[in-house]
Amino acid sequence: MLLSIVEERAQERGEKIGEKRGATMKALAVAARMLDRGEPREKILDYVEISPKELDKLIESRRN
């Protein structure tokens, strides 16, 4: 019984982590499309709601 509760909580935690990763990946994909279209940095940060650091990483990864 105790093990099943622990397993259930671990599964729930894993699902939340997966959902967050999926949302982040989607936001970064939208930001990449906006960069492709020449949208300004401020607009991307406002619309996509990613951090400036995440946007900087995306921009840098696209240079390589």
N, C-alpha and C positions, 0 to 999 in steps of 0.2 A: 504494500500500500504506500509506504513512504517513498519507495523508489519510483513508483508511478507518478507521484506528485512532483518529485524532483525532475523526472523526465519530461513531464508536461510543462513545467516552468522553463526548462532548457529549450524545449521546442518553441514555446511562445517567444522566448528571447531571440532565438534564431530567426523566427519569422519576422520579428520587428527589425532586426538587423538587415535582413534581406530586403524588406520593404524600403528601408532608408537608403540602402545601396541602389536599389532600382530607381528611386526618386532622384537621387543624385546623378545617376547616369543619364536619366532623361533630361534633367536640367542642363547638364553639360552638353548633351547633343543639341538642345535648343540654342544654347549659347554659341556653339560651334557654327550652327547655321546662321545665326545673327552676325557673327564675325565674318562669315563668307559674304554676307550681303553688305558689309561695311558699316554696320550699326555702331554707334559710339559706345564706348566702355560704360558710361553712366547709364545709358538706356538698358544695356544688357544686365548690369547689376540690379537695376530697378525691376525689370520685367521677370528675370529668371530667378532672382533671389538666391544667388550664390555669393559666397564671400569674395572680396577682392583677391584674396590669396588663391582661391580656387580658379578664378578667371586668369590670373597671372600664370598659374601652372598650365592651364589649357592653352593659352597663347604660346607659352614656351614649348610645349609638346608639339605644337603644330609647326614650329620653326625647324624641328629636327626631321 
